[in-house]
């Protein structure tokens, strides 16, 4: 929450509400990604991440209220585990009828994981929430970590170029990747740090960033110690089950990078 509040302040967007959501997953213990993003979630670069006050009210209440105020107009974008969305659906199963579009950063279409060999972190962190979302009427478009890995990697030269834009936001965007860059070099073997949340948001803002989208039947593993959090995508239609989600399988690197540069300028 403090990270979101700091970012809101940096962007001078105090009009954007920040509400506290669920503290733990639906059924399993909380696990964090401090080894990826640092102890403070912002690369441990010494940012003042305290003493800011979030807006009153729980995030689930805020989501449901907004869905009534702006019925049929909202694009719901999730950049973390789906716990709050699942809780909102439990409270009001009619929520999907008021959401125009849902874009989720999560899963992997090639089934190559970043927290286990087959699971992406956001899905792994609360697979029971994923199960409930997939079983609902919410029509989710998944932008997986495979899209980030293939279309949103910032190598050292590009990182230097982006930071040289010279705005506080550009410097922030690059500097907070310090721990992520180390993780990518040692664990995921990328040529730089990747930007899964930004490319998912880019797909939400401009659907043309997603150059290939497939309608597929998805299920998530909730119990297996080996494959917990794996979102199984029926790419060949072998199950005979009807599609229940959309999956982005290719993206426009150049368009994404243009949007990123524009946002940081």
C-alpha positions in Angstrom: 0.0 0.0 0.0 2.8 2.4 0.9 4.4 1.7 -2.5 1.2 2.6 -4.3 0.8 5.7 -2.3 4.4 6.8 -3.0 3.9 6.2 -6.7 0.7 8.1 -6.7 2.5 11.1 -5.1 5.4 10.8 -7.5 3.0 11.0 -10.4 1.1 13.9 -8.8 -2.2 12.0 -9.0 -3.7 12.4 -5.6 -7.1 12.1 -7.3 -6.5 8.3 -7.8 -7.8 6.4 -4.7 -5.7 3.8 -3.0 -7.5 1.3 -0.8 -6.2 -1.5 1.4 -7.2 -4.9 0.2 -6.9 -8.5 1.5 -4.0 -9.2 3.8 -3.7 -12.9 3.0 -4.7 -15.4 0.3 -8.1 -17.2 0.4 -6.8 -20.5 1.8 -3.0 -20.7 1.9 -0.3 -18.9 3.7 1.0 -15.6 2.5 4.2 -15.7 0.5 6.0 -12.6 -0.9 8.5 -12.0 -3.6 11.1 -10.0 -1.6 13.9 -12.0 -3.3 12.6 -10.5 -6.6 11.6 -7.0 -5.7 13.6 -6.3 -2.5 12.5 -6.1 1.1 10.5 -3.0 0.5 9.1 -4.2 -2.9 10.8 -1.2 -4.6 14.4 -2.4 -5.1 15.7 -1.4 -1.6 16.9 1.9 -3.0 16.0 3.9 0.1 12.7 5.4 -0.9 10.6 7.0 1.9 7.8 4.4 2.0 6.0 5.2 5.1 3.5 7.5 6.9 1.2 8.0 3.9 -2.5 7.4 4.6 -4.6 5.2 2.2 -8.1 6.1 1.4 -10.8 4.9 3.7 -12.6 1.7 3.0 -11.6 -1.8 1.9 -10.5 -2.4 -1.7 -13.3 -4.9 -2.3 -15.9 -2.4 -1.2 -14.4 0.3 -3.4 -14.4 -2.1 -6.4 -18.0 -3.0 -6.0 -19.1 0.6 -5.4 -17.2 1.8 -8.5 -18.8 -1.0 -10.5 -22.2 0.4 -9.7 -21.3 4.1 -10.2 -19.7 3.3 -13.6 -21.6 0.2 -14.7 -20.4 -1.0 -18.1 -17.6 1.5 -18.3 -14.8 0.1 -16.1 -11.7 -1.8 -17.3 -10.5 -3.9 -14.4 -6.7 -4.4 -14.4 -5.0 -6.7 -11.9 -1.3 -6.7 -11.4 -1.0 -9.1 -8.5 -2.8 -12.1 -7.0 -6.6 -12.3 -7.6 -7.6 -12.4 -4.0 -9.6 -9.1 -3.9 -11.4 -10.0 -7.2 -12.4 -13.4 -5.9 -13.7 -11.8 -2.6 -15.7 -9.3 -4.7 -17.2 -12.1 -6.7 -18.2 -13.9 -3.5 -19.9 -10.8 -2.3 -21.6 -10.0 -5.6 -21.6 -12.7 -8.3 -23.2 -10.1 -10.7 -20.1 -8.0 -10.7 -19.0 -9.3 -14.2 -22.1 -7.8 -15.7 -20.9 -4.3 -14.8 -17.3 -4.7 -15.9 -16.5 -3.8 -19.5 -13.1 -5.5 -19.7 -10.7 -7.3 -17.4 -7.0 -7.6 -18.0 -4.8 -9.7 -15.7 -1.1 -9.9 -15.5 -0.6 -13.5 -14.7 0.0 -17.1 -15.9 2.2 -18.3 -18.8 1.0 -19.5 -22.1 4.2 -21.5 -22.6 4.0 -23.0 -19.1 7.4 -21.8 -18.2 7.2 -20.4 -14.6 9.2 -17.9 -12.6 8.4 -19.1 -9.1 8.2 -22.8 -9.9 9.1 -24.6 -13.2 5.5 -24.2 -14.3 3.9 -21.4 -12.3 3.9 -17.6 -12.5 4.0 -15.8 -9.2 0.6 -14.0 -9.2 -1.3 -17.2 -9.9 0.8 -19.3 -7.5 0.4 -16.9 -4.6 -3.4 -17.5 -4.5 -4.5 -20.3 -6.9 -7.8 -20.7 -5.1 -8.7 -17.1 -6.1 -7.7 -17.9 -9.7 -10.0 -20.9 -9.6 -12.9 -18.8 -8.4 -12.3 -16.1 -11.0 -12.1 -18.6 -13.8 -15.3 -20.3 -12.6 -17.2 -16.9 -12.6 -18.7 -15.0 -15.5 -15.8 -12.5 -15.5 -14.2 -12.6 -19.0 -10.5 -12.2 -18.3 -7.7 -11.4 -20.7 -4.5 -12.8 -19.4 -1.2 -11.1 -20.2 1.3 -13.7 -19.0 4.9 -13.5 -17.9 5.8 -15.1 -21.2 4.7 -11.9 -22.9 7.0 -9.9 -20.6 9.9 -12.3 -21.2 9.5 -12.1 -25.0 8.4 -8.5 -25.5 9.3 -6.3 -22.5 12.9 -6.9 -21.5 15.0 -3.8 -20.8 18.6 -4.5 -21.4 21.4 -2.3 -19.8 21.6 0.0 -22.9 17.9 0.6 -23.0 17.8 1.1 -19.2 20.5 3.8 -19.5 18.5 5.4 -22.4 15.3 5.4 -20.4 16.9 6.8 -17.3 18.5 9.5 -19.4 15.0 10.9 -20.1 15.8 12.7 -16.9 12.4 13.0 -15.3 11.9 11.8 -11.7 9.5 9.2 -13.1 12.1 7.8 -15.6 14.8 7.6 -12.9 12.3 5.9 -10.5 11.2 3.4 -13.2 14.8 2.2 -13.8 16.2 2.5 -10.2 13.5 0.4 -8.6 14.5 -2.5 -10.8 17.9 -3.0 -9.0 17.0 -6.2 -7.2 14.8 -7.4 -10.2 17.8 -7.0 -12.5 19.8 -9.3 -10.3 17.0 -11.9 -10.2 16.7 -11.8 -13.9 20.4 -12.3 -14.5 20.7 -15.2 -12.1 17.3 -16.9 -12.0 15.3 -16.2 -15.2 18.4 -15.8 -17.4 17.1 -12.7 -19.2 19.3 -10.1 -21.0 18.0 -7.4 -18.6 15.0 -6.7 -16.3 11.5 -7.4 -17.7 8.4 -5.3 -17.2 5.4 -7.6 -16.8 3.1 -5.1 -15.1 3.7 -2.3 -17.5 3.1 -4.4 -20.6 -0.1 -5.8 -19.1 -1.2 -2.2 -18.5 -0.2 -1.2 -22.0 -2.4 -4.0 -23.4 -5.3 -2.6 -21.2 -4.8 1.0 -22.4 -4.2 0.1 -26.0 -5.5 -3.3 -27.1 -3.4 -3.1 -30.3 -0.3 -3.8 -28.2 -1.6 -7.4 -28.1 -1.1 -8.6 -31.6 -2.4 -12.1 -31.0 -5.1 -13.2 -28.6 -6.5 -16.7 -28.3 -9.7 -17.8 -26.7 -8.9 -20.9 -24.6 -10.2 -23.1 -21.8 -8.1 -22.5 -18.6 -7.9 -24.3 -15.3 -5.6 -23.7 -12.4 -4.0 -26.3 -10.2 -4.7 -25.6 -6.5 -3.6 -28.7 -4.6 -0.5 -30.2 -6.1 2.8 -29.5 -4.4 4.6 -29.9 -7.7 2.4 -27.8 -10.0 0.4 -25.5 -7.6 -0.5 -22.3 -9.4 0.0 -23.6 -12.9 -2.7 -22.3 -15.2 -3.3 -25.1 -17.6 -4.2 -23.7 -21.1 -5.9 -26.1 -23.5 -4.0 -24.8 -26.5 -5.1 -27.7 -28.8 -8.7 -28.0 -27.6 -8.0 -31.5 -26.3 -10.5 -31.2 -23.4 -13.4 -30.3 -25.5 -14.3 -27.6 -22.9 -15.5 -24.2 -24.2 -13.1 -21.3 -23.8 -13.5 -19.4 -20.6 -10.7 -16.7 -21.0 -8.6 -14.9 -23.5 -4.8 -15.2 -23.6 -2.4 -12.8 -25.2 0.2 -14.9 -27.1 2.1 -12.1 -28.9 2.7 -8.4 -28.5 4.1 -5.4 -30.3 7.4 -4.6 -28.7 7.9 -1.3 -30.5 4.4 0.0 -29.6 5.0 -0.9 -26.0 8.3 0.8 -25.9 6.8 3.9 -27.5 4.1 4.0 -24.8 6.8 3.5 -22.1 9.0 6.3 -23.3 6.0 8.6 -23.6 4.8 7.8 -20.1 8.2 8.5 -18.6 8.9 11.8 -20.4 
